Amino acid sequence: MEALRAMSNIPETGRTSRVTIRLVAIQILVFSLLATLGGRLWYLQIRNGQEYAAKAKSNHVQQVIDPATRGSILDARGVPLADNQTRLVVSASRTDLLKMKDGGKAVLTRLARVLNLPAQEIRNKVRLCDAKTPQPCWNGSPYQPIPITDEATTQQALQIRERSEDFPGISAEPTAVRRYAAPGDANAAQVLGYLSPVTDEEINKAKNSPSPLLRSDQIGRSGLEREYDKYLRGKAAVTRYEVDNLGRVIGQAKSDKGRPGSSVVTSIDARVQAIAEKQLDQAMKDARQQVDRNTGTNYKADSGAVVVLEAKTGRVVAMASNPTYDPNAWVGGISGKDYAKLTGKSSNYPLLNRAIQGQAAPGSIFKVISTSAAVNAGYPFDGHYPCTSSYSIGGQVFRNFEGESQGDISLGRALEVSCDTVFYRLGHEEWKKDGGDKPKANPNDWFYKTAHQFGLGKTTGIDLPNEVKGRVPDRQWKNAFWKANKDTWCSQGKSGDDYVSKLAREGCLEGMKLHAYDSINYAIGQGDTLVTPIQMATIYAALSNGGTLYNPTVGKAIVSPDGKHIRMIPPKAHGHLPDTPQTIQQIDAALQGVTMRGTAAWRFQDWPQDKIPMHAKTGTAEVYGKQTTSWFATYTKDYAIVMTISQGGTGSGASGPAVRKIYDALYGVNDKGELDPKAAILPKPQTSLPKIESDGTIESQPIKPPPADPSASPSGSPPQ
């Protein structure tokens, strides 16, 4: 009561003043809100009105895309390796299906019975993709016909078209789809690659690029399909329709014309490719019939690769990888079952192109690099070097292959007979000159430096994606590898006396050092050295052509759809061997001696050396925990061929016969060692492009499957 009485005593003027202040504040707030709202409306309707009007209008414009016909991939003679095939494609109009009372369920069920497919699978294909919807689903425009199958028979297509009243919204039309032709059984799967639908991430990434992507696009995922995708893909035709908010078409807006993709002519010869694939596969099968003397079991020969290069240009004539696969499995979308087969461990990863992605120690084919390093370090090529049966350091014995001793020999003879102990000694001497366990501040490291100069430890620059660079285990690599693995080694080496634990303890304490045994093993292509077949093929091609290291290339030319524009892809060099012309000639003579009186002589004893000088180097690389890796590196004045077989045995024993048969086919050498020009497939590299007709079509030469293998390979016992 006292409070009320106190309030009643407040002067009237004070109460009026407070009310006035509150009213003014409310007015200011209201006017501020109105001003903000007005400014925003001005911004939206006046300043950016046209932009938002255009966006609002575009919400009612839908695109229907007619995909471009993808360009072909051709061999050097115009034979299609990958082209397009007309198939009967059954498609569904989602717009028409949604207009039906049941959303088209009954129609799709009837369609499933005609196509002999599960009804649920078809319904899944016509649903739209989003973050929560798993494949299969449709990620293209909902106003575009959605393909159900590209394998419809003529009878199925006729049934759908003749009973159109039972299949509203369903069409069956001939459509071009990708085909991997395998001419003459030339599969070339890893070289060609495959296609798959574009992703939203790729669309956004390419939005502002010269070659934007559409949801209907299929793009190359590996091989040439990926490398030359922007040329092969072409440009899709886009028709725009104006639709109302119910999805009904009310008119047609501006449309974009499409253009087919360009064709890529390659340096691959399908005939040679087929023979290379067949010989590699047969060599692996033959190796599995041979007993490994070290284990008492047959060789596993679980994978392999072969490369055929033009020696003077670096162009790829053939490239095979095994195990392989059928790239047609990706056409129309790969099934989960097939995908599991291609990516599972049990299949040994056939998607890998082991010619450019397979890494292994090179064994004795590396000795051409060690020879060059020795000469550059000051050792005379024709000097005298003891080829003893073994070489010892610190109580550890390093043996020559099969314990053979040759006396004092030159570096050339050391290459011919593949004498390990000559190179052991050279590698050890250079290690000591560089300071041994206490290296100089700036060691010469001739053997490691020379490998880098030969192009090892980096990619060759081949026009195929995902090439790996191998490894040169020099001082820098040793130190980096030790830092990355020190903690693991130290933990693993704390207990246990097995071989692995002992290695771990040593790695923990001294893994950063370049030891004597590192240099000794390295000198014969063992230890931590890793190379790829394409790297070694590039090196042996350089020995053939006088020293130029070319970037291997598969693409030869890009031809526009009308044939009027041809973009050549010229050979490019990335370096030169670090040798004088005299040293190259000396190594060249020694490698010819390998085929005449050295480790490969039993494979080329009847070869016409007077007409086509043959050069080779055999290699048998040891891998801890596995059987030996077979290497065979060769060249003539025209070609360089390198083959490798993992867990396949010796170089000349496993890979030698297959390489010889590829050369026999190239030059037409018969069983008697005589040249038969009529039987020669490609005695000289193909220099010209195939004939291009006035309408843009490219003339193709006929091709037949490779002939059956001769009944027997040269006899003898396999040296290294």
Helices and strands as residue ranges (DSSP letters): H 2-8, H 12-42, I 43-47, H 49-58, E 61-66, E 73-74, E 80-92, H 94-98, H 105-115, H 119-126, E 146-149, H 154-162, E 170-180, G 183-185, H 189-192, E 195-197, H 200-205, E 218-220, H 223-227, H 229-232, E 237-243, E 249-252, E 263-266, H 270-287, E 303-310, E 316-322, G 327-330, H 336-343, G 345-347, H 354-357, G 363-366, H 367-376, E 385-387, E 390-393, E 396-399, G 401-403, E 407-409, H 411-417, H 420-433, H 446-453, H 475-492, H 499-510, H 516-523, H 533-545, E 548-551, E 555-559, E 566-568, E 572-576, H 581-597, G 601-603, E 615-621, E 629-635, E 639-646, I 651-655, H 656-667, G 677-679
